Amino acid sequence: MHGATAEHSGMQPVTETEYAIRLLAKGYICVPLCAGGKHLDLQAMEYRPLHLQSRRRDLKELAFQSVAFHLSQKPPTGDDIRRWFRKFAGNVGILGGFSNLLILDFDDAATYLSWSSKHEALLNRTPIARSPNGFHVYLRTRDPTASSSLYAGMRRIGHVKALGGYVVGSPSMLKDGSSYSWLKDHSPFDVDPSPIEGLASLSLRAVSPFKYHYDRMLNRGFFEPP
């Protein structure tokens, strides 16, 4: 996000700090992202970004996933948000996983429009944002969900952002000038995320059908509780 204000449906422009605080009250966790980009601004969040010293991509991904997962389990306070966004001029991210928030991140508009035509009743009453190339659909699940890929049939069409993940939130702007924005009457201040049973109820999967059935056959990904 560039500049010091944010806009959303039905409200006057507010500062980034006020915007993040109001979203926290609605059940969303905002995180600061680097100006013009998608990466967590860990320094603004008072972390020492180890990956910047080592220049190792695996450590960067581990840091982002770990911070996102930790915050979904132990959410920041309003005072934390105020410190993170004080005199901040970067972009705003929205965390998945908190209160079982699940964000469908569609890679392209055509795929989203084809899928959405079969789920109009659901999409009429849930937050939706336009991304530079696709759409973000905000939902809540009954059970905790991990971030993953997003499949429709055999085709990977995007990502699921839940535990361990986040999306670039609206309003934010990338270095190439492309931006993120809430659809009219579909911001978190207009509607609450629709509840869903899981991806299968939307004809979607977190993995390809081949991998899903192979893992089920070998009983992978499951364990007996203590």
PyMOL CGO cylinders between C-alpha atoms (Angstrom):
from pymol import cmd
from pymol.cgo import CYLINDER

trace = [
    CYLINDER, 0.00, 0.00, 0.00, 1.35, 3.39, -0.89, 0.3, 1, 1, 1, 1, 1, 1,
    CYLINDER, 1.35, 3.39, -0.89, 0.53, 6.50, 1.09, 0.3, 1, 1, 1, 1, 1, 1,
    CYLINDER, 0.53, 6.50, 1.09, -0.88, 6.81, 4.58, 0.3, 1, 1, 1, 1, 1, 1,
    CYLINDER, -0.88, 6.81, 4.58, -4.57, 5.99, 4.04, 0.3, 1, 1, 1, 1, 1, 1,
    CYLINDER, -4.57, 5.99, 4.04, -6.77, 3.05, 3.16, 0.3, 1, 1, 1, 1, 1, 1,
    CYLINDER, -6.77, 3.05, 3.16, -10.31, 2.94, 1.82, 0.3, 1, 1, 1, 1, 1, 1,
    CYLINDER, -10.31, 2.94, 1.82, -13.02, 0.34, 2.11, 0.3, 1, 1, 1, 1, 1, 1,
    CYLINDER, -13.02, 0.34, 2.11, -16.75, 0.13, 1.44, 0.3, 1, 1, 1, 1, 1, 1,
    CYLINDER, -16.75, 0.13, 1.44, -18.98, 2.42, 3.44, 0.3, 1, 1, 1, 1, 1, 1,
    CYLINDER, -18.98, 2.42, 3.44, -16.20, 4.23, 5.32, 0.3, 1, 1, 1, 1, 1, 1,
    CYLINDER, -16.20, 4.23, 5.32, -14.03, 7.26, 4.84, 0.3, 1, 1, 1, 1, 1, 1,
    CYLINDER, -14.03, 7.26, 4.84, -10.28, 6.83, 4.22, 0.3, 1, 1, 1, 1, 1, 1,
    CYLINDER, -10.28, 6.83, 4.22, -8.41, 5.86, 7.38, 0.3, 1, 1, 1, 1, 1, 1,
    CYLINDER, -8.41, 5.86, 7.38, -4.76, 5.38, 8.27, 0.3, 1, 1, 1, 1, 1, 1,
    CYLINDER, -4.76, 5.38, 8.27, -3.19, 1.96, 7.79, 0.3, 1, 1, 1, 1, 1, 1,
    CYLINDER, -3.19, 1.96, 7.79, -3.03, 1.55, 11.56, 0.3, 1, 1, 1, 1, 1, 1,
    CYLINDER, -3.03, 1.55, 11.56, -6.73, 2.31, 11.99, 0.3, 1, 1, 1, 1, 1, 1,
    CYLINDER, -6.73, 2.31, 11.99, -7.58, 0.03, 9.08, 0.3, 1, 1, 1, 1, 1, 1,
    CYLINDER, -7.58, 0.03, 9.08, -5.62, -2.88, 10.60, 0.3, 1, 1, 1, 1, 1, 1,
    CYLINDER, -5.62, -2.88, 10.60, -7.19, -2.28, 14.04, 0.3, 1, 1, 1, 1, 1, 1,
    CYLINDER, -7.19, -2.28, 14.04, -10.69, -2.28, 12.59, 0.3, 1, 1, 1, 1, 1, 1,
    CYLINDER, -10.69, -2.28, 12.59, -10.00, -5.48, 10.70, 0.3, 1, 1, 1, 1, 1, 1,
    CYLINDER, -10.00, -5.48, 10.70, -8.68, -7.07, 13.91, 0.3, 1, 1, 1, 1, 1, 1,
    CYLINDER, -8.68, -7.07, 13.91, -12.02, -6.26, 15.55, 0.3, 1, 1, 1, 1, 1, 1,
    CYLINDER, -12.02, -6.26, 15.55, -13.73, -8.08, 12.65, 0.3, 1, 1, 1, 1, 1, 1,
    CYLINDER, -13.73, -8.08, 12.65, -11.61, -11.21, 13.18, 0.3, 1, 1, 1, 1, 1, 1,
    CYLINDER, -11.61, -11.21, 13.18, -8.77, -10.60, 10.70, 0.3, 1, 1, 1, 1, 1, 1,
    CYLINDER, -8.77, -10.60, 10.70, -5.07, -10.25, 11.44, 0.3, 1, 1, 1, 1, 1, 1,
    CYLINDER, -5.07, -10.25, 11.44, -3.21, -7.72, 9.30, 0.3, 1, 1, 1, 1, 1, 1,
    CYLINDER, -3.21, -7.72, 9.30, 0.56, -7.96, 8.88, 0.3, 1, 1, 1, 1, 1, 1,
    CYLINDER, 0.56, -7.96, 8.88, 2.96, -5.41, 7.36, 0.3, 1, 1, 1, 1, 1, 1,
    CYLINDER, 2.96, -5.41, 7.36, 4.44, -6.27, 3.97, 0.3, 1, 1, 1, 1, 1, 1,
    CYLINDER, 4.44, -6.27, 3.97, 7.39, -4.66, 2.24, 0.3, 1, 1, 1, 1, 1, 1,
    CYLINDER, 7.39, -4.66, 2.24, 6.57, -1.62, 0.09, 0.3, 1, 1, 1, 1, 1, 1,
    CYLINDER, 6.57, -1.62, 0.09, 5.60, -2.62, -3.42, 0.3, 1, 1, 1, 1, 1, 1,
    CYLINDER, 5.60, -2.62, -3.42, 5.89, -6.33, -2.64, 0.3, 1, 1, 1, 1, 1, 1,
    CYLINDER, 5.89, -6.33, -2.64, 4.42, -9.46, -1.07, 0.3, 1, 1, 1, 1, 1, 1,
    CYLINDER, 4.42, -9.46, -1.07, 7.05, -10.35, 1.55, 0.3, 1, 1, 1, 1, 1, 1,
    CYLINDER, 7.05, -10.35, 1.55, 6.45, -9.95, 5.27, 0.3, 1, 1, 1, 1, 1, 1,
    CYLINDER, 6.45, -9.95, 5.27, 8.24, -6.92, 6.67, 0.3, 1, 1, 1, 1, 1, 1,
    CYLINDER, 8.24, -6.92, 6.67, 9.71, -8.79, 9.62, 0.3, 1, 1, 1, 1, 1, 1,
    CYLINDER, 9.71, -8.79, 9.62, 11.71, -5.81, 10.78, 0.3, 1, 1, 1, 1, 1, 1,
    CYLINDER, 11.71, -5.81, 10.78, 8.52, -3.76, 11.15, 0.3, 1, 1, 1, 1, 1, 1,
    CYLINDER, 8.52, -3.76, 11.15, 7.18, -6.68, 13.22, 0.3, 1, 1, 1, 1, 1, 1,
    CYLINDER, 7.18, -6.68, 13.22, 10.30, -6.52, 15.45, 0.3, 1, 1, 1, 1, 1, 1,
    CYLINDER, 10.30, -6.52, 15.45, 11.82, -9.77, 14.21, 0.3, 1, 1, 1, 1, 1, 1,
    CYLINDER, 11.82, -9.77, 14.21, 15.44, -10.15, 13.13, 0.3, 1, 1, 1, 1, 1, 1,
    CYLINDER, 15.44, -10.15, 13.13, 15.14, -11.62, 9.62, 0.3, 1, 1, 1, 1, 1, 1,
    CYLINDER, 15.14, -11.62, 9.62, 17.85, -14.29, 9.58, 0.3, 1, 1, 1, 1, 1, 1,
    CYLINDER, 17.85, -14.29, 9.58, 17.30, -15.05, 5.90, 0.3, 1, 1, 1, 1, 1, 1,
    CYLINDER, 17.30, -15.05, 5.90, 18.43, -11.54, 4.94, 0.3, 1, 1, 1, 1, 1, 1,
    CYLINDER, 18.43, -11.54, 4.94, 21.84, -12.28, 6.42, 0.3, 1, 1, 1, 1, 1, 1,
    CYLINDER, 21.84, -12.28, 6.42, 22.23, -15.71, 4.84, 0.3, 1, 1, 1, 1, 1, 1,
    CYLINDER, 22.23, -15.71, 4.84, 20.37, -14.96, 1.56, 0.3, 1, 1, 1, 1, 1, 1,
    CYLINDER, 20.37, -14.96, 1.56, 18.78, -18.42, 1.81, 0.3, 1, 1, 1, 1, 1, 1,
    CYLINDER, 18.78, -18.42, 1.81, 15.35, -18.83, 0.27, 0.3, 1, 1, 1, 1, 1, 1,
    CYLINDER, 15.35, -18.83, 0.27, 14.49, -21.88, 2.41, 0.3, 1, 1, 1, 1, 1, 1,
    CYLINDER, 14.49, -21.88, 2.41, 15.00, -19.82, 5.57, 0.3, 1, 1, 1, 1, 1, 1,
    CYLINDER, 15.00, -19.82, 5.57, 12.83, -17.02, 4.18, 0.3, 1, 1, 1, 1, 1, 1,
    CYLINDER, 12.83, -17.02, 4.18, 9.96, -19.41, 3.48, 0.3, 1, 1, 1, 1, 1, 1,
    CYLINDER, 9.96, -19.41, 3.48, 10.38, -21.05, 6.88, 0.3, 1, 1, 1, 1, 1, 1,
    CYLINDER, 10.38, -21.05, 6.88, 10.33, -17.65, 8.60, 0.3, 1, 1, 1, 1, 1, 1,
    CYLINDER, 10.33, -17.65, 8.60, 7.17, -16.50, 6.81, 0.3, 1, 1, 1, 1, 1, 1,
    CYLINDER, 7.17, -16.50, 6.81, 5.31, -19.76, 7.44, 0.3, 1, 1, 1, 1, 1, 1,
    CYLINDER, 5.31, -19.76, 7.44, 6.40, -19.93, 11.07, 0.3, 1, 1, 1, 1, 1, 1,
    CYLINDER, 6.40, -19.93, 11.07, 5.46, -16.32, 11.86, 0.3, 1, 1, 1, 1, 1, 1,
    CYLINDER, 5.46, -16.32, 11.86, 2.09, -16.73, 10.12, 0.3, 1, 1, 1, 1, 1, 1,
    CYLINDER, 2.09, -16.73, 10.12, 1.34, -19.96, 11.98, 0.3, 1, 1, 1, 1, 1, 1,
    CYLINDER, 1.34, -19.96, 11.98, 2.42, -18.51, 15.33, 0.3, 1, 1, 1, 1, 1, 1,
    CYLINDER, 2.42, -18.51, 15.33, 0.25, -15.40, 14.95, 0.3, 1, 1, 1, 1, 1, 1,
    CYLINDER, 0.25, -15.40, 14.95, -2.81, -17.48, 14.01, 0.3, 1, 1, 1, 1, 1, 1,
    CYLINDER, -2.81, -17.48, 14.01, -2.43, -19.32, 17.33, 0.3, 1, 1, 1, 1, 1, 1,
    CYLINDER, -2.43, -19.32, 17.33, -1.41, -16.33, 19.43, 0.3, 1, 1, 1, 1, 1, 1,
    CYLINDER, -1.41, -16.33, 19.43, -2.93, -13.28, 17.72, 0.3, 1, 1, 1, 1, 1, 1,
    CYLINDER, -2.93, -13.28, 17.72, -1.43, -9.82, 18.11, 0.3, 1, 1, 1, 1, 1, 1,
    CYLINDER, -1.43, -9.82, 18.11, -3.04, -7.23, 20.33, 0.3, 1, 1, 1, 1, 1, 1,
    CYLINDER, -3.04, -7.23, 20.33, -4.18, -3.82, 19.23, 0.3, 1, 1, 1, 1, 1, 1,
    CYLINDER, -4.18, -3.82, 19.23, -0.97, -2.42, 20.71, 0.3, 1, 1, 1, 1, 1, 1,
    CYLINDER, -0.97, -2.42, 20.71, 1.09, -4.83, 18.60, 0.3, 1, 1, 1, 1, 1, 1,
    CYLINDER, 1.09, -4.83, 18.60, -0.74, -3.69, 15.47, 0.3, 1, 1, 1, 1, 1, 1,
    CYLINDER, -0.74, -3.69, 15.47, -0.14, -0.04, 16.35, 0.3, 1, 1, 1, 1, 1, 1,
    CYLINDER, -0.14, -0.04, 16.35, 3.61, -0.65, 16.74, 0.3, 1, 1, 1, 1, 1, 1,
    CYLINDER, 3.61, -0.65, 16.74, 3.86, -2.61, 13.47, 0.3, 1, 1, 1, 1, 1, 1,
    CYLINDER, 3.86, -2.61, 13.47, 2.03, -0.01, 11.39, 0.3, 1, 1, 1, 1, 1, 1,
    CYLINDER, 2.03, -0.01, 11.39, 3.28, 3.17, 13.06, 0.3, 1, 1, 1, 1, 1, 1,
    CYLINDER, 3.28, 3.17, 13.06, 4.76, 5.42, 10.33, 0.3, 1, 1, 1, 1, 1, 1,
    CYLINDER, 4.76, 5.42, 10.33, 4.41, 2.49, 7.94, 0.3, 1, 1, 1, 1, 1, 1,
    CYLINDER, 4.41, 2.49, 7.94, 4.28, 2.95, 4.15, 0.3, 1, 1, 1, 1, 1, 1,
    CYLINDER, 4.28, 2.95, 4.15, 4.31, -0.62, 2.84, 0.3, 1, 1, 1, 1, 1, 1,
    CYLINDER, 4.31, -0.62, 2.84, 1.61, -3.06, 1.82, 0.3, 1, 1, 1, 1, 1, 1,
    CYLINDER, 1.61, -3.06, 1.82, -0.85, -4.87, 4.04, 0.3, 1, 1, 1, 1, 1, 1,
    CYLINDER, -0.85, -4.87, 4.04, -1.17, -8.64, 4.30, 0.3, 1, 1, 1, 1, 1, 1,
    CYLINDER, -1.17, -8.64, 4.30, -4.09, -10.61, 5.73, 0.3, 1, 1, 1, 1, 1, 1,
    CYLINDER, -4.09, -10.61, 5.73, -3.33, -13.78, 7.64, 0.3, 1, 1, 1, 1, 1, 1,
    CYLINDER, -3.33, -13.78, 7.64, -5.04, -17.09, 6.99, 0.3, 1, 1, 1, 1, 1, 1,
    CYLINDER, -5.04, -17.09, 6.99, -5.88, -19.63, 9.68, 0.3, 1, 1, 1, 1, 1, 1,
    CYLINDER, -5.88, -19.63, 9.68, -6.94, -17.27, 12.47, 0.3, 1, 1, 1, 1, 1, 1,
    CYLINDER, -6.94, -17.27, 12.47, -10.43, -18.34, 13.64, 0.3, 1, 1, 1, 1, 1, 1,
    CYLINDER, -10.43, -18.34, 13.64, -10.28, -20.86, 10.80, 0.3, 1, 1, 1, 1, 1, 1,
    CYLINDER, -10.28, -20.86, 10.80, -10.15, -18.17, 8.11, 0.3, 1, 1, 1, 1, 1, 1,
    CYLINDER, -10.15, -18.17, 8.11, -9.52, -19.74, 4.70, 0.3, 1, 1, 1, 1, 1, 1,
    CYLINDER, -9.52, -19.74, 4.70, -8.69, -17.65, 1.63, 0.3, 1, 1, 1, 1, 1, 1,
    CYLINDER, -8.69, -17.65, 1.63, -9.04, -19.08, -1.86, 0.3, 1, 1, 1, 1, 1, 1,
    CYLINDER, -9.04, -19.08, -1.86, -6.36, -17.43, -4.01, 0.3, 1, 1, 1, 1, 1, 1,
    CYLINDER, -6.36, -17.43, -4.01, -7.32, -17.93, -7.67, 0.3, 1, 1, 1, 1, 1, 1,
    CYLINDER, -7.32, -17.93, -7.67, -4.41, -17.41, -10.06, 0.3, 1, 1, 1, 1, 1, 1,
    CYLINDER, -4.41, -17.41, -10.06, -6.47, -16.00, -12.93, 0.3, 1, 1, 1, 1, 1, 1,
    CYLINDER, -6.47, -16.00, -12.93, -9.82, -14.33, -13.47, 0.3, 1, 1, 1, 1, 1, 1,
    CYLINDER, -9.82, -14.33, -13.47, -11.13, -16.78, -16.09, 0.3, 1, 1, 1, 1, 1, 1,
    CYLINDER, -11.13, -16.78, -16.09, -10.76, -19.77, -13.76, 0.3, 1, 1, 1, 1, 1, 1,
    CYLINDER, -10.76, -19.77, -13.76, -12.42, -17.89, -10.91, 0.3, 1, 1, 1, 1, 1, 1,
    CYLINDER, -12.42, -17.89, -10.91, -15.35, -16.78, -13.08, 0.3, 1, 1, 1, 1, 1, 1,
    CYLINDER, -15.35, -16.78, -13.08, -15.90, -20.32, -14.35, 0.3, 1, 1, 1, 1, 1, 1,
    CYLINDER, -15.90, -20.32, -14.35, -15.89, -21.71, -10.80, 0.3, 1, 1, 1, 1, 1, 1,
    CYLINDER, -15.89, -21.71, -10.80, -17.92, -18.87, -9.29, 0.3, 1, 1, 1, 1, 1, 1,
    CYLINDER, -17.92, -18.87, -9.29, -20.80, -19.39, -11.71, 0.3, 1, 1, 1, 1, 1, 1,
    CYLINDER, -20.80, -19.39, -11.71, -21.55, -22.63, -9.82, 0.3, 1, 1, 1, 1, 1, 1,
    CYLINDER, -21.55, -22.63, -9.82, -21.41, -21.03, -6.35, 0.3, 1, 1, 1, 1, 1, 1,
    CYLINDER, -21.41, -21.03, -6.35, -23.27, -17.75, -6.70, 0.3, 1, 1, 1, 1, 1, 1,
    CYLINDER, -23.27, -17.75, -6.70, -25.32, -18.13, -3.50, 0.3, 1, 1, 1, 1, 1, 1,
    CYLINDER, -25.32, -18.13, -3.50, -22.15, -18.58, -1.42, 0.3, 1, 1, 1, 1, 1, 1,
    CYLINDER, -22.15, -18.58, -1.42, -20.26, -15.76, -3.10, 0.3, 1, 1, 1, 1, 1, 1,
    CYLINDER, -20.26, -15.76, -3.10, -23.08, -13.26, -2.75, 0.3, 1, 1, 1, 1, 1, 1,
    CYLINDER, -23.08, -13.26, -2.75, -22.44, -13.11, 1.01, 0.3, 1, 1, 1, 1, 1, 1,
    CYLINDER, -22.44, -13.11, 1.01, -18.70, -13.38, 1.61, 0.3, 1, 1, 1, 1, 1, 1,
    CYLINDER, -18.70, -13.38, 1.61, -15.70, -11.02, 1.30, 0.3, 1, 1, 1, 1, 1, 1,
    CYLINDER, -15.70, -11.02, 1.30, -14.02, -11.06, -2.13, 0.3, 1, 1, 1, 1, 1, 1,
    CYLINDER, -14.02, -11.06, -2.13, -11.05, -9.06, -3.38, 0.3, 1, 1, 1, 1, 1, 1,
    CYLINDER, -11.05, -9.06, -3.38, -9.67, -8.53, -6.88, 0.3, 1, 1, 1, 1, 1, 1,
    CYLINDER, -9.67, -8.53, -6.88, -5.96, -9.31, -7.18, 0.3, 1, 1, 1, 1, 1, 1,
    CYLINDER, -5.96, -9.31, -7.18, -3.77, -8.22, -10.12, 0.3, 1, 1, 1, 1, 1, 1,
    CYLINDER, -3.77, -8.22, -10.12, -4.51, -11.44, -12.03, 0.3, 1, 1, 1, 1, 1, 1,
    CYLINDER, -4.51, -11.44, -12.03, -7.27, -13.21, -10.15, 0.3, 1, 1, 1, 1, 1, 1,
    CYLINDER, -7.27, -13.21, -10.15, -9.44, -13.11, -7.04, 0.3, 1, 1, 1, 1, 1, 1,
    CYLINDER, -9.44, -13.11, -7.04, -9.28, -13.80, -3.29, 0.3, 1, 1, 1, 1, 1, 1,
    CYLINDER, -9.28, -13.80, -3.29, -12.35, -15.39, -1.67, 0.3, 1, 1, 1, 1, 1, 1,
    CYLINDER, -12.35, -15.39, -1.67, -12.58, -15.23, 2.14, 0.3, 1, 1, 1, 1, 1, 1,
    CYLINDER, -12.58, -15.23, 2.14, -14.34, -18.11, 3.93, 0.3, 1, 1, 1, 1, 1, 1,
    CYLINDER, -14.34, -18.11, 3.93, -14.33, -19.84, 7.33, 0.3, 1, 1, 1, 1, 1, 1,
    CYLINDER, -14.33, -19.84, 7.33, -14.07, -23.57, 7.86, 0.3, 1, 1, 1, 1, 1, 1,
    CYLINDER, -14.07, -23.57, 7.86, -15.37, -25.71, 10.71, 0.3, 1, 1, 1, 1, 1, 1,
    CYLINDER, -15.37, -25.71, 10.71, -11.98, -27.37, 11.25, 0.3, 1, 1, 1, 1, 1, 1,
    CYLINDER, -11.98, -27.37, 11.25, -8.42, -25.96, 11.08, 0.3, 1, 1, 1, 1, 1, 1,
    CYLINDER, -8.42, -25.96, 11.08, -6.93, -26.03, 7.58, 0.3, 1, 1, 1, 1, 1, 1,
    CYLINDER, -6.93, -26.03, 7.58, -3.32, -25.85, 6.43, 0.3, 1, 1, 1, 1, 1, 1,
    CYLINDER, -3.32, -25.85, 6.43, -2.18, -23.69, 3.52, 0.3, 1, 1, 1, 1, 1, 1,
    CYLINDER, -2.18, -23.69, 3.52, -1.80, -25.65, 0.32, 0.3, 1, 1, 1, 1, 1, 1,
    CYLINDER, -1.80, -25.65, 0.32, -2.19, -25.62, -3.42, 0.3, 1, 1, 1, 1, 1, 1,
    CYLINDER, -2.19, -25.62, -3.42, -5.69, -25.33, -4.89, 0.3, 1, 1, 1, 1, 1, 1,
    CYLINDER, -5.69, -25.33, -4.89, -6.93, -27.86, -7.44, 0.3, 1, 1, 1, 1, 1, 1,
    CYLINDER, -6.93, -27.86, -7.44, -10.09, -28.10, -9.52, 0.3, 1, 1, 1, 1, 1, 1,
    CYLINDER, -10.09, -28.10, -9.52, -10.12, -31.55, -11.07, 0.3, 1, 1, 1, 1, 1, 1,
    CYLINDER, -10.12, -31.55, -11.07, -6.64, -32.28, -12.38, 0.3, 1, 1, 1, 1, 1, 1,
    CYLINDER, -6.64, -32.28, -12.38, -5.65, -28.64, -12.73, 0.3, 1, 1, 1, 1, 1, 1,
    CYLINDER, -5.65, -28.64, -12.73, -3.88, -26.48, -10.18, 0.3, 1, 1, 1, 1, 1, 1,
    CYLINDER, -3.88, -26.48, -10.18, -5.71, -23.16, -10.17, 0.3, 1, 1, 1, 1, 1, 1,
    CYLINDER, -5.71, -23.16, -10.17, -4.14, -21.30, -7.25, 0.3, 1, 1, 1, 1, 1, 1,
    CYLINDER, -4.14, -21.30, -7.25, -3.49, -21.58, -3.53, 0.3, 1, 1, 1, 1, 1, 1,
    CYLINDER, -3.49, -21.58, -3.53, -5.31, -22.05, -0.26, 0.3, 1, 1, 1, 1, 1, 1,
    CYLINDER, -5.31, -22.05, -0.26, -4.13, -19.56, 2.33, 0.3, 1, 1, 1, 1, 1, 1,
    CYLINDER, -4.13, -19.56, 2.33, -4.96, -20.82, 5.82, 0.3, 1, 1, 1, 1, 1, 1,
    CYLINDER, -4.96, -20.82, 5.82, -2.66, -21.87, 8.69, 0.3, 1, 1, 1, 1, 1, 1,
    CYLINDER, -2.66, -21.87, 8.69, 0.90, -20.82, 7.85, 0.3, 1, 1, 1, 1, 1, 1,
    CYLINDER, 0.90, -20.82, 7.85, -0.12, -18.51, 5.02, 0.3, 1, 1, 1, 1, 1, 1,
    CYLINDER, -0.12, -18.51, 5.02, -1.28, -15.02, 4.13, 0.3, 1, 1, 1, 1, 1, 1,
    CYLINDER, -1.28, -15.02, 4.13, -2.38, -13.01, 1.11, 0.3, 1, 1, 1, 1, 1, 1,
    CYLINDER, -2.38, -13.01, 1.11, -1.59, -9.49, 0.01, 0.3, 1, 1, 1, 1, 1, 1,
    CYLINDER, -1.59, -9.49, 0.01, -4.60, -7.59, 1.28, 0.3, 1, 1, 1, 1, 1, 1,
    CYLINDER, -4.60, -7.59, 1.28, -6.72, -4.85, -0.14, 0.3, 1, 1, 1, 1, 1, 1,
    CYLINDER, -6.72, -4.85, -0.14, -5.73, -2.11, -0.61, 0.3, 1, 1, 1, 1, 1, 1,
    CYLINDER, -5.73, -2.11, -0.61, -2.12, -2.79, -1.60, 0.3, 1, 1, 1, 1, 1, 1,
    CYLINDER, -2.12, -2.79, -1.60, -0.05, -1.95, -4.66, 0.3, 1, 1, 1, 1, 1, 1,
    CYLINDER, -0.05, -1.95, -4.66, 2.85, -3.80, -6.27, 0.3, 1, 1, 1, 1, 1, 1,
    CYLINDER, 2.85, -3.80, -6.27, 5.88, -2.18, -7.85, 0.3, 1, 1, 1, 1, 1, 1,
    CYLINDER, 5.88, -2.18, -7.85, 4.44, -2.65, -11.35, 0.3, 1, 1, 1, 1, 1, 1,
    CYLINDER, 4.44, -2.65, -11.35, 1.40, -0.53, -10.41, 0.3, 1, 1, 1, 1, 1, 1,
    CYLINDER, 1.40, -0.53, -10.41, -1.06, -3.44, -10.14, 0.3, 1, 1, 1, 1, 1, 1,
    CYLINDER, -1.06, -3.44, -10.14, -3.25, -3.42, -7.06, 0.3, 1, 1, 1, 1, 1, 1,
    CYLINDER, -3.25, -3.42, -7.06, -5.67, -5.27, -4.79, 0.3, 1, 1, 1, 1, 1, 1,
    CYLINDER, -5.67, -5.27, -4.79, -9.17, -4.03, -4.03, 0.3, 1, 1, 1, 1, 1, 1,
    CYLINDER, -9.17, -4.03, -4.03, -12.36, -5.26, -2.39, 0.3, 1, 1, 1, 1, 1, 1,
    CYLINDER, -12.36, -5.26, -2.39, -15.30, -5.88, -4.68, 0.3, 1, 1, 1, 1, 1, 1,
    CYLINDER, -15.30, -5.88, -4.68, -18.22, -3.51, -4.16, 0.3, 1, 1, 1, 1, 1, 1,
    CYLINDER, -18.22, -3.51, -4.16, -20.27, -4.58, -1.11, 0.3, 1, 1, 1, 1, 1, 1,
    CYLINDER, -20.27, -4.58, -1.11, -17.86, -7.46, -0.48, 0.3, 1, 1, 1, 1, 1, 1,
    CYLINDER, -17.86, -7.46, -0.48, -15.35, -6.04, 2.00, 0.3, 1, 1, 1, 1, 1, 1,
    CYLINDER, -15.35, -6.04, 2.00, -15.06, -7.47, 5.55, 0.3, 1, 1, 1, 1, 1, 1,
    CYLINDER, -15.06, -7.47, 5.55, -16.94, -4.38, 6.70, 0.3, 1, 1, 1, 1, 1, 1,
    CYLINDER, -16.94, -4.38, 6.70, -19.90, -5.33, 4.49, 0.3, 1, 1, 1, 1, 1, 1,
    CYLINDER, -19.90, -5.33, 4.49, -20.17, -9.10, 4.97, 0.3, 1, 1, 1, 1, 1, 1,
    CYLINDER, -20.17, -9.10, 4.97, -18.70, -11.84, 7.15, 0.3, 1, 1, 1, 1, 1, 1,
    CYLINDER, -18.70, -11.84, 7.15, -16.91, -14.86, 5.66, 0.3, 1, 1, 1, 1, 1, 1,
    CYLINDER, -16.91, -14.86, 5.66, -19.31, -17.61, 4.68, 0.3, 1, 1, 1, 1, 1, 1,
    CYLINDER, -19.31, -17.61, 4.68, -18.88, -20.89, 6.60, 0.3, 1, 1, 1, 1, 1, 1,
    CYLINDER, -18.88, -20.89, 6.60, -18.01, -24.00, 4.60, 0.3, 1, 1, 1, 1, 1, 1,
    CYLINDER, -18.01, -24.00, 4.60, -17.48, -27.65, 5.53, 0.3, 1, 1, 1, 1, 1, 1,
    CYLINDER, -17.48, -27.65, 5.53, -14.27, -27.85, 3.52, 0.3, 1, 1, 1, 1, 1, 1,
    CYLINDER, -14.27, -27.85, 3.52, -12.82, -27.60, 0.03, 0.3, 1, 1, 1, 1, 1, 1,
    CYLINDER, -12.82, -27.60, 0.03, -14.65, -30.71, -1.16, 0.3, 1, 1, 1, 1, 1, 1,
    CYLINDER, -14.65, -30.71, -1.16, -17.98, -28.93, -0.64, 0.3, 1, 1, 1, 1, 1, 1,
    CYLINDER, -17.98, -28.93, -0.64, -16.81, -26.43, -3.29, 0.3, 1, 1, 1, 1, 1, 1,
    CYLINDER, -16.81, -26.43, -3.29, -15.57, -29.10, -5.74, 0.3, 1, 1, 1, 1, 1, 1,
    CYLINDER, -15.57, -29.10, -5.74, -11.99, -28.15, -4.89, 0.3, 1, 1, 1, 1, 1, 1,
    CYLINDER, -11.99, -28.15, -4.89, -8.98, -30.01, -3.48, 0.3, 1, 1, 1, 1, 1, 1,
    CYLINDER, -8.98, -30.01, -3.48, -5.73, -29.12, -1.73, 0.3, 1, 1, 1, 1, 1, 1,
    CYLINDER, -5.73, -29.12, -1.73, -3.77, -31.72, -3.72, 0.3, 1, 1, 1, 1, 1, 1,
    CYLINDER, -3.77, -31.72, -3.72, -4.10, -33.39, -7.09, 0.3, 1, 1, 1, 1, 1, 1,
    CYLINDER, -4.10, -33.39, -7.09, -6.52, -36.37, -7.20, 0.3, 1, 1, 1, 1, 1, 1,
    CYLINDER, -6.52, -36.37, -7.20, -3.59, -38.72, -7.91, 0.3, 1, 1, 1, 1, 1, 1,
    CYLINDER, -3.59, -38.72, -7.91, -1.73, -37.65, -4.76, 0.3, 1, 1, 1, 1, 1, 1,
    CYLINDER, -1.73, -37.65, -4.76, -4.88, -37.64, -2.66, 0.3, 1, 1, 1, 1, 1, 1,
    CYLINDER, -4.88, -37.64, -2.66, -5.75, -41.25, -3.45, 0.3, 1, 1, 1, 1, 1, 1,
    CYLINDER, -5.75, -41.25, -3.45, -2.13, -42.39, -3.14, 0.3, 1, 1, 1, 1, 1, 1,
    CYLINDER, -2.13, -42.39, -3.14, -1.81, -40.80, 0.31, 0.3, 1, 1, 1, 1, 1, 1,
    CYLINDER, -1.81, -40.80, 0.31, -5.11, -42.34, 1.40, 0.3, 1, 1, 1, 1, 1, 1,
    CYLINDER, -5.11, -42.34, 1.40, -3.96, -45.77, 0.24, 0.3, 1, 1, 1, 1, 1, 1,
    CYLINDER, -3.96, -45.77, 0.24, -0.75, -45.47, 2.29, 0.3, 1, 1, 1, 1, 1, 1,
    CYLINDER, -0.75, -45.47, 2.29, -2.54, -43.74, 5.21, 0.3, 1, 1, 1, 1, 1, 1,
    CYLINDER, -2.54, -43.74, 5.21, -0.21, -40.76, 4.91, 0.3, 1, 1, 1, 1, 1, 1,
    CYLINDER, -0.21, -40.76, 4.91, -0.94, -37.46, 6.62, 0.3, 1, 1, 1, 1, 1, 1,
    CYLINDER, -0.94, -37.46, 6.62, -2.90, -38.98, 9.50, 0.3, 1, 1, 1, 1, 1, 1,
    CYLINDER, -2.90, -38.98, 9.50, -1.97, -40.02, 13.03, 0.3, 1, 1, 1, 1, 1, 1,
    CYLINDER, -1.97, -40.02, 13.03, -3.68, -41.37, 16.12, 0.3, 1, 1, 1, 1, 1, 1,
    CYLINDER, -3.68, -41.37, 16.12, -4.22, -38.72, 18.84, 0.3, 1, 1, 1, 1, 1, 1,
    CYLINDER, -4.22, -38.72, 18.84, -2.54, -39.44, 22.20, 0.3, 1, 1, 1, 1, 1, 1,
]
cmd.load_cgo(trace, "trace")
